[in-house]
């Protein structure tokens, strides 16, 4: 559980001088009580390795203001055969006045150590960081900000560590901080809000552990001279790691009501998007919805309801994704339908993977120029629309570990009178489920 050490900025000089005076060194070593790793090797089979890192990010509520930089990750669901490694580098990041940085290096690793200990580890190393930048420079600056998150498992259980995390020449609101601050040190930033330094979030359970380190986490809670909106959060140097045992597999997937792209560039983002987490939803129904989406001449639809539901235990991993869309109109009444539903199922039961589109359906389907097309249209029906392109109905795309249902997909390949650019790809009612 995260704890906060509240320190007023006016007390910072005395606080850190006192620390130095009594000879305390706040390192980021392993937590007290960490057991000695077992000397008997254990298999990594059935363990989920999670490791991800990034240099910078800024958000305002659920809106991404500045996306993650130099992301390294073992993938969405991390069932891997160690060793596995990912790394990334960017030369600089600039989201003035939120932040600027120099070089950012990140890594993500899943390994089995010589003594058999399983280890997931992530690092983020940010150079020349400056945050909340005004004419006179940043309110927070540092020559280097490095986050290290390590989660291990041996015969005595799970352990987490931030060893290796560090600041170099950190200055907060004009006050040099010459020692590494304790975890979750909260410092007031007058005229802006506050910052949490060395933020650490630990979750350890009987079958899993996860550990997140955010070296700088700024919270904007006051109106300010930089006009940064209240509610904005800025993170510099993020590293997260985790291990989960006793799972048959992991789940993944997404569902959305509508989306349009042109030459792989999103022109109309996925509506009511819902995603499946790696470890499912504990059987609960996760839902996202929107009253309507109007984006002519691409499409117009009424209510969109998308869902995710999944369960995982030691013998099975079962997931279902759905997208239900009402009052569908695609390409100015080229296609209409009362209801369209995509329903994708993926499961791993005792090592056997199965996939299904059971529950997928059309109600009131009508396609101009194709009077024989009705609600019972066969899967993977492909129609050539003269002077426009290709229309897929109930399209199924399956791989060795996933199934994707695109109930409506229109791909524009010809000059047309609908006002649609060649290369446009319109999708309505899409559900994808996978198991690993």
QUIGINOR-V896214 format. One record per residue. N is the residue number from 1. RES is the residue in three letters. D_FIRST is the distance of its C-alpha to the first C-alpha in whole Angstrom. Layout:
{{N RES D_FIRST} {N RES D_FIRST}}
//
This chain:
{{1 UNK 0} {2 UNK 4} {3 UNK 6} {4 UNK 10} {5 UNK 13} {6 UNK 16} {7 UNK 19} {8 UNK 22} {9 UNK 24} {10 UNK 27} {11 UNK 26} {12 UNK 25} {13 UNK 28} {14 UNK 28} {15 UNK 24} {16 UNK 25} {17 UNK 28} {18 UNK 27} {19 UNK 25} {20 UNK 28} {21 UNK 30} {22 UNK 28} {23 UNK 28} {24 UNK 24} {25 UNK 23} {26 UNK 20} {27 UNK 20} {28 UNK 17} {29 UNK 18} {30 UNK 16} {31 UNK 14} {32 UNK 16} {33 UNK 17} {34 UNK 17} {35 UNK 20} {36 UNK 24} {37 UNK 24} {38 UNK 27} {39 UNK 30} {40 UNK 31} {41 UNK 31} {42 UNK 29} {43 UNK 29} {44 UNK 27} {45 UNK 29} {46 UNK 27} {47 UNK 23} {48 UNK 22} {49 UNK 21} {50 UNK 19} {51 UNK 20} {52 UNK 20} {53 UNK 21} {54 UNK 22} {55 UNK 24} {56 UNK 24} {57 UNK 23} {58 UNK 23} {59 UNK 23} {60 UNK 24} {61 UNK 22} {62 UNK 23} {63 UNK 26} {64 UNK 26} {65 UNK 27} {66 UNK 27} {67 UNK 27} {68 UNK 25} {69 UNK 27} {70 UNK 28} {71 UNK 26} {72 UNK 25} {73 UNK 24} {74 UNK 25} {75 UNK 26} {76 UNK 24} {77 UNK 24} {78 UNK 24} {79 UNK 26} {80 UNK 28} {81 UNK 30} {82 UNK 29} {83 UNK 30} {84 UNK 29} {85 UNK 29} {86 UNK 29} {87 UNK 29} {88 UNK 30} {89 UNK 31} {90 UNK 32} {91 UNK 35} {92 UNK 33} {93 UNK 31} {94 UNK 33} {95 UNK 31} {96 UNK 33} {97 UNK 32} {98 UNK 28} {99 UNK 28} {100 UNK 31} {101 UNK 30} {102 UNK 32} {103 UNK 32} {104 UNK 29} {105 UNK 28} {106 UNK 26} {107 UNK 25} {108 UNK 24} {109 UNK 25} {110 UNK 25} {111 UNK 26} {112 UNK 27} {113 UNK 28} {114 UNK 31} {115 UNK 30} {116 UNK 28} {117 UNK 25} {118 UNK 23} {119 UNK 22} {120 UNK 20} {121 UNK 20} {122 UNK 20} {123 UNK 21} {124 UNK 22} {125 UNK 25} {126 UNK 26} {127 UNK 29} {128 UNK 31} {129 UNK 28} {130 UNK 29} {131 UNK 27} {132 UNK 28} {133 UNK 32} {134 UNK 35} {135 UNK 38} {136 UNK 37} {137 UNK 34} {138 UNK 31} {139 UNK 28} {140 UNK 26} {141 UNK 28} {142 UNK 27} {143 UNK 30} {144 UNK 27} {145 UNK 23} {146 UNK 22} {147 UNK 19} {148 UNK 18} {149 UNK 16} {150 UNK 17} {151 UNK 16} {152 UNK 18} {153 UNK 20} {154 UNK 22} {155 UNK 24} {156 UNK 21} {157 UNK 18} {158 UNK 16} {159 UNK 15} {160 UNK 13} {161 UNK 15} {162 UNK 15} {163 UNK 19} {164 UNK 21} {165 UNK 19} {166 UNK 21} {167 UNK 23} {168 UNK 27} {169 UNK 29} {170 UNK 26} {171 UNK 27} {172 UNK 25} {173 UNK 28} {174 UNK 30} {175 UNK 28} {176 UNK 28} {177 UNK 25} {178 UNK 27} {179 UNK 24} {180 UNK 20} {181 UNK 18} {182 UNK 15} {183 UNK 11} {184 UNK 11} {185 UNK 14} {186 UNK 15} {187 UNK 19} {188 UNK 21} {189 UNK 24} {190 UNK 27} {191 UNK 28} {192 UNK 26} {193 UNK 22} {194 UNK 20} {195 UNK 18} {196 UNK 15} {197 UNK 16} {198 UNK 14} {199 UNK 11} {200 UNK 9} {201 UNK 6} {202 UNK 6} {203 UNK 7} {204 UNK 10} {205 UNK 12} {206 UNK 16} {207 UNK 17} {208 UNK 15} {209 UNK 12} {210 UNK 11} {211 UNK 11} {212 UNK 11} {213 UNK 13} {214 UNK 14} {215 UNK 17} {216 UNK 18} {217 UNK 17} {218 UNK 19} {219 UNK 19} {220 UNK 22} {221 UNK 23} {222 UNK 26} {223 UNK 30} {224 UNK 31} {225 UNK 34} {226 UNK 33} {227 UNK 33} {228 UNK 29} {229 UNK 28} {230 UNK 26} {231 UNK 22} {232 UNK 23} {233 UNK 20} {234 UNK 21} {235 UNK 19} {236 UNK 21} {237 UNK 20} {238 UNK 18} {239 UNK 17} {240 UNK 15} {241 UNK 16} {242 UNK 15} {243 UNK 18} {244 UNK 18} {245 UNK 21} {246 UNK 24} {247 UNK 24} {248 UNK 28} {249 UNK 27} {250 UNK 25} {251 UNK 26} {252 UNK 27} {253 UNK 29} {254 UNK 30} {255 UNK 32} {256 UNK 34} {257 UNK 37} {258 UNK 39} {259 UNK 39} {260 UNK 41} {261 UNK 42} {262 UNK 45} {263 UNK 45} {264 UNK 41} {265 UNK 40} {266 UNK 39} {267 UNK 41} {268 UNK 39} {269 UNK 35} {270 UNK 34} {271 UNK 34} {272 UNK 31} {273 UNK 30} {274 UNK 27} {275 UNK 26} {276 UNK 25} {277 UNK 21} {278 UNK 22} {279 UNK 21} {280 UNK 22} {281 UNK 21} {282 UNK 21} {283 UNK 25} {284 UNK 24} {285 UNK 26} {286 UNK 25} {287 UNK 27} {288 UNK 28} {289 UNK 32} {290 UNK 34} {291 UNK 37} {292 UNK 40} {293 UNK 40} {294 UNK 43} {295 UNK 44} {296 UNK 48} {297 UNK 50} {298 UNK 47} {299 UNK 46} {300 UNK 45} {301 UNK 43} {302 UNK 42} {303 UNK 39} {304 UNK 36} {305 UNK 34} {306 UNK 32} {307 UNK 30} {308 UNK 27} {309 UNK 27} {310 UNK 26} {311 UNK 25} {312 UNK 24} {313 UNK 25} {314 UNK 27} {315 UNK 30} {316 UNK 30} {317 UNK 28} {318 UNK 30} {319 UNK 29} {320 UNK 31} {321 UNK 32} {322 UNK 34} {323 UNK 36} {324 UNK 38} {325 UNK 40} {326 UNK 43} {327 UNK 46} {328 UNK 46} {329 UNK 49} {330 UNK 49} {331 UNK 51} {332 UNK 53} {333 UNK 54} {334 UNK 54} {335 UNK 52} {336 UNK 51} {337 UNK 49} {338 UNK 48} {339 UNK 45} {340 UNK 43} {341 UNK 41} {342 UNK 39} {343 UNK 37} {344 UNK 36} {345 UNK 35} {346 UNK 34} {347 UNK 33} {348 UNK 33} {349 UNK 34} {350 UNK 35} {351 UNK 35} {352 UNK 38} {353 UNK 37} {354 UNK 38} {355 UNK 38} {356 UNK 40} {357 UNK 41} {358 UNK 42} {359 UNK 41} {360 UNK 42} {361 UNK 45} {362 UNK 47} {363 UNK 49} {364 UNK 52} {365 UNK 52} {366 UNK 55} {367 UNK 55} {368 UNK 58} {369 UNK 61} {370 UNK 60} {371 UNK 61} {372 UNK 61} {373 UNK 57} {374 UNK 55} {375 UNK 52} {376 UNK 53} {377 UNK 53} {378 UNK 52} {379 UNK 49} {380 UNK 49} {381 UNK 52} {382 UNK 53} {383 UNK 56} {384 UNK 57} {385 UNK 58} {386 UNK 61} {387 UNK 60} {388 UNK 57} {389 UNK 55} {390 UNK 53} {391 UNK 51} {392 UNK 49} {393 UNK 49} {394 UNK 46} {395 UNK 45} {396 UNK 43} {397 UNK 42} {398 UNK 41} {399 UNK 40} {400 UNK 39} {401 UNK 35} {402 UNK 35} {403 UNK 37} {404 UNK 38} {405 UNK 40} {406 UNK 41} {407 UNK 43} {408 UNK 45} {409 UNK 46} {410 UNK 48} {411 UNK 49} {412 UNK 52} {413 UNK 54} {414 UNK 57} {415 UNK 58} {416 UNK 58} {417 UNK 59} {418 UNK 56} {419 UNK 54} {420 UNK 52} {421 UNK 52} {422 UNK 53} {423 UNK 49} {424 UNK 47} {425 UNK 45} {426 UNK 44} {427 UNK 42} {428 UNK 41} {429 UNK 39} {430 UNK 37} {431 UNK 35} {432 UNK 34} {433 UNK 32} {434 UNK 32} {435 UNK 30} {436 UNK 30}}
//
